[in-house]
């Protein structure tokens, strides 16, 4: 079996997590993160698995019918992966949502 290099492995994990926010099981979602994870959104900082699940649960509530997350670009090295994508969904209030995101994942 072919061994993935570190940057390619990190890229696959980041893309899986990005696609799965709000849709993976809680157990699978936290399995990709260290217990010391720090997730920053704007000025808000969420820490630990509780923080990850907080984001995860907000996405579940906000987009009850799912979301599309087309990826525009990905940059990866042995430590970081940057994912630029769009979030498209119908919100729980029946409003169409379409927004651009950039997420930076850092790996141990």
N, C-alpha and C positions, 0 to 999 in steps of 0.2 A: 504494500500500500504506500502511496506517495505521501511523504511528510510535508505539511504546509510550513512555509517559513512564518516567523512570528508576526510580521506585518499582515500577511494574508489571513492568518488565524484571527488576529485582532479585528481586521476588517469584517470578516464573516460574523463574528460575535456582535460587533457594533450594529451591523445591518439587521441581524436577527432581533436584537433588543429594540432597535428603533421601530421596526415593523410590529413588534409584539407589545409595545406599550399599550395597556388597556385591554389586551386580548389574550395574552399568555395567562396561565394559572399563576396565582401568587407564588407558589413554590418554585415554579420554573423561572419566574421573573427575578426573584432574589438570588437564585442560584448563579446568576451571571455577575453578581456584585460582591465585593468584599464587605464584611460587616462594618468596615470603616469608610464606606462610600460617602462621598460628598457630592450632592447634586445642586448646582446653582442655576436658578432661573431668574434672570434679571437681578434684583437685589435680594431675592429670597434664597436662603441656603437651607437645604434639607439634608439631614445626615442619617447614616445607618440604613438598615433594611426597612425601618419604619418610614423613613423619608422616601425611599424608592416606592414602597407600597402606597404611600400617600399620593404620589404622582400617578401611579398606575390606576388607583381607584378613581381619581378625578377624571382620567381619560375614559374609564369605563362608564362613568355617569354622564359625562359630556357627550360622548359619541355612542349611544346605545345600539346603533345599527352598524357600527364599524366605521372605519376611515380608510381612505386611500392615502398612501405616503410615497408618491413617486419620488425617486432619488434623482437629483440633478447632478451631483458630483460627490466623489469620495476621495479623500487623501489619507494615506496610511503609512505609518512607519512602525518601528518596534515598540513605541511608547504611546502614540496618539493616533486616533482615527477621527477625522472630521467628516461629517455627513451633512450635506446640504440637501434639503428635501422640502416638499410641499405637504401640508396636511389638508385634505379635503374630506369633508363629512357634512352630514346634517346633524345639528346639535339636538340635544334633548328638548329644546324649545322650538324645534322645527325650522331653525335658521340654517341656511347654507353657510359653511365655514370653509375658507380658503386662505391659508396663510403660509408664508415662507419661514423655514427654520434652518438654523445651523446648530448642530450638536457636536461637541468635542468630547470624545471618550478618552480617558487616560487609563492605561493598563500598568499593573505592577509587573 
